[in-house]
């Protein structure tokens, strides 16, 4: 009788011809061991528009809401990351619930979440400078979702785009201040600003019809002041119910953490009920609210 390990090796050899071929070298991502780091220099790259604005893209019954973007270096390459969440008008409700922990007993935090099919979609990335044709090659995107509610989709930037970004961020000059805060057409933006912006288009890679997205405009902006401690959170309960139980609870919760030394909060609210309760903190620049 064959040893179990030997049988496993024979099985692997038998199914290898049935597996898809290995991707070409240009589609292989840098090793995770290489780590990632933020760009250096006076500029950072963000979604064009006012701070905290959300870009919406609709396909069928689903709407994708893009909250943020960033460009980082990984394994000597530049990648752009998009943070987004999906909602639906087909009566699909995003839910999270509690369950028993691994050692029994009720736990407080959520472990079961709705996972929209949009998080499993295979995307392709097309990158271009405003007013020009997409750069080649078109690259495959990678999407990760920790919670099921939000996803991060990453695209590798072509060498020509990465070269211009490095020149912009490492050159010590900041042309981003001249870029308009609205999503103006590229032809209306100053030439110096157009050099500090690029457009990213996500397209489906499975032949599914119905999603014809507009390009995202991603702009170089002056690097914000670096904070020492920041936090992000998502409420587990509706604001109106919590306010009835304990008035000013969320305000006291935020003020308590500000006293501990946290300088800024980012809150992701799935139902929008906390907006009126955190408005005073948003107006002061202490909270970014989605």
N, C-alpha and C positions, 0 to 999 in steps of 0.2 A: 504494500500500500504506500502511495506517495505521501511525503510529508506535506502538511497543510501549506507551508510556505511555497513548496515546489508547485503545488496545484494552483496557488494564487498567481505565481509567475507565468505558468502555462496559460491560465485564463487571460492574463493581461496581454500576452503575445497573440492570443486568438482574436481578441476584440480590437486590437490596434488598427487593423485595416478598415474597421467600421467607423472609427473616430474621424472627426473633421481634421484636415491638415493643419499643421502649426501655422500661426499667423506669420506674415512676412516680417522681417526685422523692423521695418518702419512702424509697425503696429504694436510692437512690444513696449510695454511701459517700463520706466526705470524701476529698479528694485525698491521695495518699501524700506529696505535697510538703509537706503541712501538718505532717507529723511527729506523733509521739506523745510524751506525757510522763506521768510518774507523778502520782498524786493528791498534793496537798499536805495538810498537816494532821497531827493526832496519830494518825489511823487509816488502815489499809489494809484491803482486802477480800480474803479468802481462803476456800477451802473450809472449811466448819465441821468441827470435829473436831480431834483431836490432830495436832500438826505431823508431817508425813511420812505421814499416813494416806492411803489410796487408796480412791476410791469406784468400785464396780463396777456396771456395767449390762449385762445379758445380752439378746441377741436371737438366737434360733436357735442356730447353731453358733458364734456369735461373741460374745465378751465384750469390752466396752470398759472400759478402766481409766483413770479420770480422776485425774491426779496433782496438778494445781495449778490455781489460778484467780487472776485479777488484774483489777482495774478500772483503766483508764487513760483519759486524755483525748486525743482525736484530732480535729483540725479543729474545736474548740469543742464536740464531742459526747463523751459517755462511752460506752466500749465495755467489755464483759467478755470476757476470753479464758480458754479452757479448754485445758490441756495434757493429752493423752491418748494411749494406745497401745492397739492391738487385738490380741487373741490368738484362736485358733480351736481347736476340738476335732475338726475334720474332717480331721486329719492334714496340714493345710497348715502348712508350716514356714517361718518367717521367716528369710531367708538374706541374707547380704551376702558379696560375693566381691571379689577383686582383679582388676584388668585391666591391660593395658598402657597407659602414659601416651600423651599426644598426640604425643610425640617418640620413641616406642618405648621398650623396656626395661620391666622389671617394676616396678610401683609398689606401695607398701606399703598405702596407704589404700584403703578400699572405695569403689567407684563404682557397683556394681550391687546393688540392694536389692529385696526383695519389696515391692510396693505393695498393701496390702490394699484391697479394693473399698470398705471402710468409709471410707477416706480420700477417696473420690470421691463419697460420698453427699451429697446436697443437704439441709441441715438447715434447719428453721425454729425460731425462738426464741420462747418464751412466758415472760414475766417477771411475777412477782406478789409481793406482800408476804405473809408467812405468814398463813394464815387468810383470804385474800381471793381474789377472782377474778383471772385473768390481766389484766395491763394491755394495752391496745390502743394501736397496732396490733401484730400479730404480725410480727416482722421476719425477714428471711432471714439466715442465717449465712454466713460465709466461712471456708473451711478451707484451710490451707497446711501442706505437709509438705516439709521440707527433706531429711530423711534417708530417709523411707519408713517408719521405725519409729515415730516420734512425729509427732503432728499438733497444730496450734494452731487451734482453732475460735473465731471472734470473733463476738459478737452486739452490735448497737447497743442501748443501753438507752433505753426510752421516756422522754420528757421528764419525766413525773411521777416516775419512779424516779430519774432523774439529779438532779432537783431535791432530793429527800430526801437523796441521797448527798452532794451538794455541801454541803447544810446541815449534815450530820453531820461531814464532814471539815474544813470551813472554819470551823465554829462554835467550835472550840477545846475542846469537851467530848468526853469519851470514855466512851460507855456500853457499849463493847464488852466491858469487863472483866467485866460481869455475865452475859454470854452463856455458856451451858453448853458444855463442850467436846464433849459427845456430840450426836448428831443427835436431840435431843429434839423431840417435837411442838411446833408453834408455840404451842399453848394452854398448854404448861408453861413457856414461856420468859417472863421478865419483860417487861412492855410496853416498857420502855426499850430492852431488847435487841432486841425484834421490830422496832423502828423502825430499827435498825442492821443489819438482815438482809433479804435478798430471796431468792426462789426462782426458779430458771431451769430450764425444761424444753426439751429438744431433741426435736423430732419430725421424722419423715421428710416430705419435700416431694414425693415421687414416687409416692405411693399404694401403696408397698410395705407389706405387712402384717407383723406379727410383732414390731415394736419398740414397746413401750408403756412408756417410761421413767418412773421416778420423778423428781420434781423434785430438783435440787441445791439445798442450802441454802448460800448464800454470806454470810458474816458479816463485819462490821467488827471488826477486832482492833487492839490497840495496835501502833503502828508499831515494828518491831524496830530494834535498833541498826544503824546504817548501817556496812557494812564497806567497806574501801578496795579490796580485791582479792579476788574470788571466781572460782571456775572450775567448769565442769561437763564431764564426760567420760563416755564409754561404752567399756568394755573390748572389745577385738577378739578376745580368746582366753579360753577357759575357765580359771577360777582354779585348779582342781586340776592341770591340765596345766602351767600356769606355775609352780605351787608345786613340782612335781617337778623342773622344770628349774632354777629359781632360788628356793629357799626365802626367804620374807619379801620377795619382790620387790615386791608391791603396798604393803606397809607402808613399805619403804624409798622407794618412789616417792612416796608421800604425804608422808612426813617431809621428803624433799628439797624438795618444792614448798612445804611450810610454812616451811622455812628460807629460801626465796627471798622470802617475804612474803605468800603466799596465805593468807587467813584462813579460808576455808571452801570445801569441795568438795561438789558434788552429783554423785553417780554414778548412772547408769542402766545396770542390769545385766540383759541380756535373758534369762539363764538362772538368775539368783539364786545363782550359785556363789561370788560374792565376799563374801556376807553374813558368814560366820564370820571372814574375814580383816580386815574393816573394822569389826567390832563395837566394838572399843576406841575407835576414832575417833568412831563414832556416839554412844557413851555419853558422850563428852567434849564433844559438840556441834560437832565439827570437820567432820563429814561428814553429809550427808543422803543416804540410800541408798534407791533404788527398784529 
